[in-house]
């Protein structure tokens, strides 16, 4: 049996987690992506700076013909 508190907790978590789900890229975000990629920043750092997932950042960079450093 699932408690009411757990259901409420899951509802709150899912709202926070997917707040930016599938949001279109703004021109400011695209410019920042280009700037950071040209500086040689790693994918993880760029994604964090843009508040986007690594997957989304990688896909957008590929679509724009950018190469992102694979630093670990």
Residue frames relative to the residue before (quaternion, step in Angstrom):
aa qw qx qy qz dx dy dz
X 1.0000 0.0000 0.0000 0.0000 0.00 0.00 0.00
X 0.2881 -0.7659 0.5559 0.1459 3.59 -0.91 0.93
X 0.3980 -0.7329 0.4982 0.2369 3.55 -0.81 0.98
X 0.6334 -0.5336 0.4048 0.3876 3.55 -1.27 0.44
X 0.6184 0.5530 -0.3463 0.4379 3.60 0.99 -0.77
X 0.6605 0.5055 -0.3109 0.4599 3.59 0.93 -0.84
X 0.6356 0.5157 -0.3272 0.4723 3.60 1.00 -0.79
X 0.6579 0.4966 -0.3087 0.4746 3.59 0.92 -0.87
X 0.6350 0.5329 -0.3221 0.4571 3.57 0.98 -0.85
X 0.6629 0.4965 -0.3052 0.4700 3.59 0.90 -0.87
X 0.6393 0.5312 -0.3244 0.4516 3.58 0.99 -0.78
X 0.6594 0.4929 -0.3004 0.4816 3.56 0.97 -0.85
X 0.6600 0.5175 -0.3112 0.4468 3.58 0.89 -0.91
X 0.6844 0.4857 -0.3083 0.4480 3.58 0.83 -0.90
X 0.6189 0.5324 -0.3523 0.4576 3.61 1.05 -0.63
X 0.6817 0.4792 -0.2878 0.4721 3.59 0.91 -0.90
X 0.6796 0.5338 -0.2985 0.4050 3.54 0.86 -0.94
X 0.7993 0.2794 -0.1338 0.5150 3.60 0.89 -0.86
X 0.2155 0.8151 -0.5125 0.1630 3.57 1.17 0.53
X 0.7804 0.2875 -0.1518 0.5341 3.62 0.97 -0.83
X 0.2632 0.8128 -0.4902 0.1725 3.57 1.21 0.30
X 0.8727 -0.0232 -0.0326 0.4866 3.56 -0.84 1.12
X 0.2863 0.7616 -0.5278 0.2437 3.58 1.03 0.74
X 0.4907 -0.6529 0.4774 0.3242 3.62 -0.96 0.73
X 0.5207 -0.6343 0.4770 0.3147 3.56 -1.18 0.62
X 0.3232 -0.7278 0.5711 0.1993 3.56 -0.98 0.88
X 0.6329 -0.5298 0.3879 0.4102 3.59 -1.20 0.36
X 0.6168 0.5418 -0.3464 0.4539 3.60 1.07 -0.68
X 0.6548 0.5061 -0.3119 0.4666 3.59 0.96 -0.84
X 0.6513 0.5135 -0.3170 0.4601 3.57 0.97 -0.83
X 0.6443 0.5113 -0.3209 0.4695 3.59 0.96 -0.83
X 0.6546 0.5068 -0.3069 0.4696 3.57 0.96 -0.87
X 0.6159 0.5427 -0.3359 0.4618 3.59 1.02 -0.80
X 0.6695 0.4996 -0.2938 0.4647 3.58 0.87 -0.97
X 0.6559 0.5209 -0.3043 0.4538 3.59 0.94 -0.92
X 0.7081 0.4617 -0.2692 0.4615 3.58 0.80 -1.01
X 0.6379 0.5191 -0.3313 0.4625 3.60 1.02 -0.75
X 0.6646 0.5010 -0.3043 0.4633 3.60 0.98 -0.81
X 0.6354 0.5159 -0.3227 0.4754 3.59 1.19 -0.53
X 0.5082 -0.6819 0.3968 0.3453 3.58 1.28 -0.18
X 0.3419 0.7484 -0.5032 0.2641 3.58 1.14 0.45
X 0.5474 -0.6239 0.4597 0.3158 3.54 -1.21 0.61
X 0.6738 -0.5166 0.3620 0.3847 3.56 -1.24 0.56
X 0.6649 0.5198 -0.3083 0.4388 3.58 0.85 -0.97
X 0.6734 0.4941 -0.2897 0.4673 3.59 0.95 -0.88
X 0.6430 0.5156 -0.3195 0.4676 3.58 1.00 -0.82
X 0.6557 0.5167 -0.3076 0.4566 3.58 0.90 -0.95
X 0.6609 0.5021 -0.3064 0.4661 3.57 0.95 -0.85
X 0.6521 0.5165 -0.3114 0.4594 3.61 0.98 -0.83
X 0.7218 0.4277 -0.2329 0.4918 3.58 1.07 -0.76
X 0.3209 -0.7513 0.4926 0.2999 3.57 1.34 -0.30
X 0.4845 0.6040 -0.4464 0.4484 3.52 1.01 1.01
X 0.5662 -0.5689 0.4505 0.3909 3.58 -1.22 0.30
X 0.6163 -0.5356 0.4160 0.4002 3.57 -1.22 0.43
X 0.6290 0.5527 -0.3233 0.4409 3.56 1.02 -0.83
X 0.6735 0.4921 -0.2852 0.4720 3.57 0.89 -0.96
X 0.6552 0.5151 -0.3010 0.4634 3.56 0.97 -0.90
X 0.6571 0.5113 -0.3008 0.4651 3.56 0.95 -0.91
X 0.6607 0.5131 -0.3028 0.4567 3.59 0.93 -0.89
X 0.6690 0.4907 -0.3034 0.4686 3.58 0.95 -0.86
X 0.6361 0.5244 -0.3281 0.4613 3.59 0.98 -0.81
X 0.6488 0.5130 -0.3114 0.4680 3.57 0.98 -0.85
X 0.6523 0.5197 -0.3086 0.4573 3.58 0.96 -0.87
X 0.7202 0.4169 -0.2325 0.5034 3.58 1.12 -0.71
X 0.5058 -0.6841 0.4004 0.3403 3.59 1.29 0.05
X 0.4420 0.6854 -0.4563 0.3559 3.58 1.18 0.59
X 0.2311 -0.7266 0.6176 0.1928 3.53 -1.19 0.51
X 0.1985 -0.7781 0.5905 0.0810 3.54 -0.96 0.95
X 0.5397 -0.6383 0.4516 0.3121 3.54 -0.98 0.94
X 0.2864 -0.7578 0.5648 0.1573 3.55 -1.03 0.82
X 0.1405 0.8111 -0.5474 0.1510 3.56 0.77 1.07
X 0.1260 -0.7865 0.6004 0.0715 3.57 -1.11 0.67
